[in-house]
Amino acid sequence: MPKGTITPTRMVLNQQKARLKTARKGHKLMKDKCDELMRQFMDIVRQNKELRLKVEEGMTAAFKSLQVASAIMSPDMLEQALLYPRQSVELDVKYKNIMSVNVPQYSFRTKNDDPSEIYPYGFAQTSGELDDALDKLARVFEDMLQLAQVEKSTQLLAQEIEKTRRRVNALEYVMIPEFEETIKYIQMKLDENESSTKVRLLKVKDMVLKDSHNFET
C-alpha cells in the first residue's frame, strides 16, 4: 500500500511512471558518480601512502642531522643561529574540480631564489651537520605541502562519497520501491474499476434489452 493518499487515475499513473523513470535515471548517474569517486579516491590514497613514507624518511634524516648538530653546538649557539630566518615563503591555494568536489592545489614561492638564503647564519661558528639538517628540511618541505594537499583531497572525496552513497541508497531502497508500489496500486485499482465498469455496462445492457424487448440474456 503506498504512503499517503493516492488518487488512482490515469493522469496520476502517468505522473508516477515519469517520476520512476527519472528516479532510475538519477540512480544510474549517482551510481556512476560514486564509482568514479571511489576510483579517484583509491588513486589519491595510494599517492598519499607514497608521499607519507617519503616525508617520514626525509624528516627522520633531517632530525638525525639536527640531533648531531645539537650535540656539537651549545644550545645558546644553536638558538642564536636559527633565531632570525632570512628566507620567507608565500603559500598559494587554487582549486581543482574532481566530480563536483573542489580539492585544493597548494604551491609556494620563496622570497628569492638564492638557495643559500635557507641558512640564517654565518658558517664560522656553526657545524656542517646544521647545514645538512636545514638542507634536508628545505627539500622535504615541498613533499610535506603535497602531502597536506593529498590528505585534504582524500578527506573531501571521502565526504562526497559518503553523501553520494546515501543518495544512491535512498533512491534504490526507498524512492524507487515506493514509486513501483504506487504504480502497482494504481494499476490494480484501474483494472478493478475497469472490470466493475464492464460488469455495470453488461447489467445496463441486460436491463435495456429486458425493458425494450422483454429479452433476458
N, C-alpha and C positions, 0 to 999 in steps of 0.2 A: 504494500500500500504506500503510495507516495506521500511525502510530507506536505502539510498544508492542504488548502482547498484547491482542487483542480477541476476546472470545467471541461468535461470530456467532449470537446468539439473538434472538427477537422482543422480549424484555424490554430487551436492550441496544440494539436498534434503536430502540425507543420512547424510551429514555433519550437517545440521541444526537439524535433528532429534536426532543425537547423542548429540549435544550441548543442546538441550532441555531436554533430559534425564539427562544430567549432572547437568543442572541448577535446575531441580526439586529435584534431589538427594541432591544437595548443599542447597537448600531452606529448605528441611526437617531437615538436620543436623544443620543448623544455627538456625532454629526454636526450635529444641530440646535444643540446647545450650542456647538460650535465656530463655527458660522456666526454665532450671536448674539454670541459673544465678539468675533469679528472686527468685527462691526458697531459694538459698543460701543468697541472699541479704536480704530477709524478715527475715530469721533466725538471721542474724547479726544485723538487725535493732532492733529486739526485745531484743537481748543481749545488744545493745547499750543503749536502754532505761533503762533497769535494772541497768546497770553499772553507767549511768549518775546520776540516783536517789541515788544510793549508795554513789557515790563520793560527791555529793552535801550534803548529810546528814553528811558524815564524815568531810567535810571541814567546814560545819556550826558548828558542835560540837567543832572542833579544834579552830576555830576563837573565839567562845564563851569563851573557856578556856584562850585563849591568851588575850582577852579583860579584863578578870578578873585579869590576871597576870599584865597587863599594868596598871590597876587601883591600884594594891597593890604595885608594884615596881616603882621606879623612872625611867624615860626614859633613863637616863645615865646608870643606873644599868642593865636595860633590854638589852640595846645595847651592853654593855660590856660582858654580859653573852652569847650573841649569836654571838659575833664578830669573834671568831676563832673556826670553827667546827672541831670536832675530827674524825668524820666518813666521808668516801667518798664512792661514788657509781660509778660503771662502768656499762655502758649500752651496751648490745649485741643485734644485729639485725640479724635475719635469715628470710628466706622467704618460704612461703608455696604456692604451686600452686593450685589455685581453678579455674578449667575450663579455663586454659591457662592464668590466671591472677595471678601474683606473689604478694601476700599480705604479709605485714611484720609480724614477730613474735618477740616481744620485750621480753627481760629478763634482769635482773640486778643482780649484786652481790656487796656486801659491802666489804670494806677493811678488816674487820674482823667480826667475828660472835658474838662478845660481845654486847648484846642489850643495855648495859649502855653507849656505845660509842655515842649514839644519843644525849646525854646530854653533851654539850661542856663546862661545868662549874661545879663548886663545889656546894653543896647543902646548904651551910651555909647561904648565903645571897640571895637566890632565893626562890620563892614561889612554893608550890606544884602545883598550877594551871599552871605554866610554864612547869613543868614536864609533867603534864597531856596534855597540848597543843602539846608538841613535840611528845609524845607517840601517840596521835591521828593522827598527821600528818604523822608519820612513818608508821602507819597501813594503812592509806588511800593512801599512795604513790603507792603501788602495784596495787590498783584498778585504780588509775589515769593512770598508764602506760598501763594497759589492755584496758582502755577506749580509750586512744590515738591509740592503735593498732586496735581496732574495728572501730573507726571513719575513720582511714586511709583506712582500708579494705572496708568500706562502700563506700567511695569516689571512690576507684579504680574499684569496682564492678559496681557502677553506670555508670562510664565512659565506661566500657566494654559493659554493657547492651545497652547503647545508640548507641554505634558503631555497635553492633550486630543487633540491630533493624533496623538501616539504611541499612545494607546489606540485611536483610530479606525483607525489603520493596522494595529495588532496584530489587531483584530477582523476587518478587511476582508481582510488579506493572509495571516493566519496561522490564527486560530481558526476562522473560518467555512469556509475551504477544507479545513481538517483535519476538521471535522465532516462536511462534504459528502463528502469522500473516505471517511471511516469508514462513513457511511451507505450509500454506493455499494458498498463492500466487503462489508458485512454483507448487504445485499440480494442481491448476487451469490452469496454463499455460501448464503444461504437458498434462493435459486432452484435452485442446484446440488443442495442437499440434497433439495429437493422433487422435482426430476427423478430423482435417484437413488432416492428412496423409491418413486416411481411405477414405475420400472423393476423394483425389487425386488418390489413388490406384483404386477406382471404375471408375473414369474418364479414367484412363490409360487403365483399362480393357476394357471399352466400346470402346475406340479408337482402341485397338488391335483387338477386335472382329469385329469391323466395317471394318477395313483395311484388315483383313485376310479373313473374310467370308461374308463381306457385310451384317453384322448382327448387329442389334441395340437392346439393352435391353430396 
